[in-house]
């Protein structure tokens, strides 16, 4: 029943978005329908600051106000509103799951940062330039031992559990 509804909604969504002219990437997972993950044309950020993280953290990144205005100007208003609605609820759910399931992991917001500098316990450094990321919104989890991991917020419980093992 749910698969039928999912297929129907994906089909309707695909036919309703025929005016989009940006880059669209699809990913196919065995047993699932192809899903459009990247819809927002992401302009570079207006900040060049670096956020240094040397402890267990969940780092949420999202566009700064100028980036958001540029994205809105490049995107159909109905598509933009729908995507913003989806990101709002994905990020809210991800924060709630992180707080309730892994309370020892500090939640950080990286709105006005271009670079995320993760410092591991062995003093090795991993720097991520958010301008190179196609997603306007995202979540990195870091345990200070492994390299930081970009997490799919739709599967946050599973992906964070596997990362922290």
C-alpha positions as CSV (number, residue, x, y, z in Angstrom):
1,X,0.0,0.0,0.0
2,X,2.8,2.4,1.0
3,X,4.9,1.6,-2.0
4,X,1.9,2.3,-4.3
5,X,1.4,5.7,-2.7
6,X,5.1,6.4,-2.8
7,X,5.2,5.5,-6.5
8,X,2.1,7.7,-7.2
9,X,3.5,10.7,-5.3
10,X,6.9,10.4,-7.0
11,X,5.2,10.2,-10.4
12,X,3.1,13.2,-9.7
13,X,6.1,15.1,-8.4
14,X,8.2,14.2,-11.5
15,X,5.5,15.4,-13.9
16,X,4.9,18.6,-11.9
17,X,8.5,19.7,-12.0
18,X,9.0,19.9,-15.7
19,X,10.0,23.6,-15.7
20,X,13.2,23.2,-13.6
21,X,16.3,24.0,-15.6
22,X,19.1,23.3,-13.0
23,X,21.1,20.2,-12.4
24,X,19.2,17.2,-11.2
25,X,21.0,14.1,-9.8
26,X,19.2,10.8,-9.2
27,X,20.4,7.9,-7.1
28,X,19.1,4.4,-7.5
29,X,19.1,2.1,-4.5
30,X,18.1,-1.6,-5.0
31,X,14.4,-2.1,-4.4
32,X,13.6,1.6,-4.3
33,X,12.3,4.2,-6.7
34,X,14.8,6.7,-8.2
35,X,14.6,9.9,-6.0
36,X,15.6,13.4,-6.9
37,X,18.0,14.6,-4.2
38,X,19.5,17.8,-5.6
39,X,16.9,20.4,-6.7
40,X,18.2,23.6,-5.4
41,X,20.8,25.5,-7.5
42,X,23.3,26.4,-4.7
43,X,25.3,29.7,-5.1
44,X,28.5,30.1,-3.1
45,X,28.2,31.3,0.5
46,X,28.9,34.9,1.4
47,X,31.1,34.0,4.4
48,X,34.7,32.7,4.5
49,X,34.9,31.8,8.2
50,X,35.9,28.4,9.6
51,X,34.1,26.4,12.3
52,X,36.6,24.3,14.2
53,X,35.2,21.1,15.7
54,X,37.4,19.0,18.0
55,X,34.7,17.1,20.0
56,X,31.8,14.8,19.3
57,X,29.3,16.9,17.3
58,X,26.4,16.9,14.9
59,X,27.0,19.9,12.5
60,X,23.9,21.1,10.7
61,X,24.8,23.4,7.7
62,X,22.4,25.5,5.8
63,X,22.5,28.6,3.5
64,X,23.1,32.0,4.9
65,X,20.5,34.7,4.2
66,X,22.2,35.9,1.0
67,X,22.5,32.4,-0.3
68,X,18.9,31.7,0.5
69,X,17.8,34.9,-1.4
70,X,19.8,33.8,-4.5
71,X,18.4,30.3,-4.3
72,X,14.8,31.7,-4.1
73,X,15.4,34.0,-7.1
74,X,16.6,31.0,-9.2
75,X,13.8,28.6,-8.2
76,X,10.1,28.4,-9.0
77,X,8.3,29.7,-5.9
78,X,6.1,26.6,-5.5
79,X,9.2,24.3,-5.8
80,X,11.1,26.5,-3.4
81,X,8.3,26.5,-0.8
82,X,7.9,22.8,-1.0
83,X,11.6,22.1,-0.6
84,X,12.0,24.6,2.3
85,X,9.0,22.9,4.0
86,X,10.7,19.5,3.5
87,X,14.1,20.7,4.8
88,X,12.5,22.3,7.8
89,X,10.9,19.1,8.9
90,X,13.9,16.9,8.1
91,X,16.2,19.1,10.1
92,X,13.8,19.4,13.0
93,X,13.4,15.7,13.1
94,X,17.1,15.1,12.9
95,X,17.7,17.5,15.8
96,X,15.1,15.8,17.9
97,X,16.6,12.3,17.2
98,X,20.1,13.5,18.0
99,X,19.0,15.1,21.3
100,X,17.0,12.1,22.4
101,X,19.1,9.2,21.1
102,X,22.7,10.7,21.4
103,X,22.5,13.4,24.0
104,X,26.3,13.4,24.5
105,X,26.8,14.6,20.9
106,X,26.8,18.4,20.8
107,X,24.6,20.0,18.1
108,X,26.2,22.9,16.2
109,X,24.8,25.2,13.5
110,X,27.1,26.2,10.7
111,X,25.0,28.9,9.0
112,X,27.6,31.6,8.6
113,X,30.6,29.4,7.9
114,X,32.2,28.3,4.7
115,X,34.7,25.7,6.1
116,X,34.2,23.0,8.6
117,X,37.5,22.0,10.2
118,X,37.3,18.6,12.1
119,X,40.2,17.9,14.4
120,X,40.5,14.2,15.4
121,X,42.0,13.0,18.7
122,X,45.2,12.1,16.8
123,X,45.4,15.7,15.7
124,X,44.8,14.9,12.0
125,X,42.5,17.5,10.3
126,X,39.7,17.1,7.8
127,X,38.5,20.4,6.2
128,X,35.2,20.5,4.3
129,X,34.5,23.4,2.0
130,X,30.7,23.8,2.0
131,X,30.8,25.8,-1.2
132,X,31.8,22.5,-2.9
133,X,28.8,20.7,-1.6
134,X,25.8,20.6,-3.9
135,X,23.3,20.3,-1.1
136,X,22.1,23.6,0.4
137,X,21.3,21.7,3.7
138,X,23.0,18.9,5.4
139,X,24.3,17.2,8.5
140,X,27.8,16.0,9.4
141,X,28.4,13.7,12.4
142,X,31.8,13.6,14.0
143,X,33.0,11.4,16.9
144,X,36.6,12.8,17.0
145,X,38.0,9.4,16.1
146,X,36.8,8.7,12.5
147,X,36.5,11.1,9.6
148,X,33.2,13.1,9.7
149,X,30.3,11.5,7.9
150,X,27.6,13.3,5.9
151,X,24.3,11.8,7.1
152,X,21.1,11.3,5.1
153,X,18.6,13.0,7.4
154,X,15.8,10.7,6.2
155,X,17.8,7.7,7.6
156,X,19.4,9.5,10.6
157,X,18.9,6.8,13.2
158,X,20.4,4.0,11.1
159,X,23.3,6.1,9.6
160,X,24.4,7.6,12.9
161,X,24.2,4.2,14.7
162,X,26.5,2.7,12.0
163,X,28.9,5.6,12.2
164,X,29.2,5.5,16.0
165,X,29.8,1.7,16.1
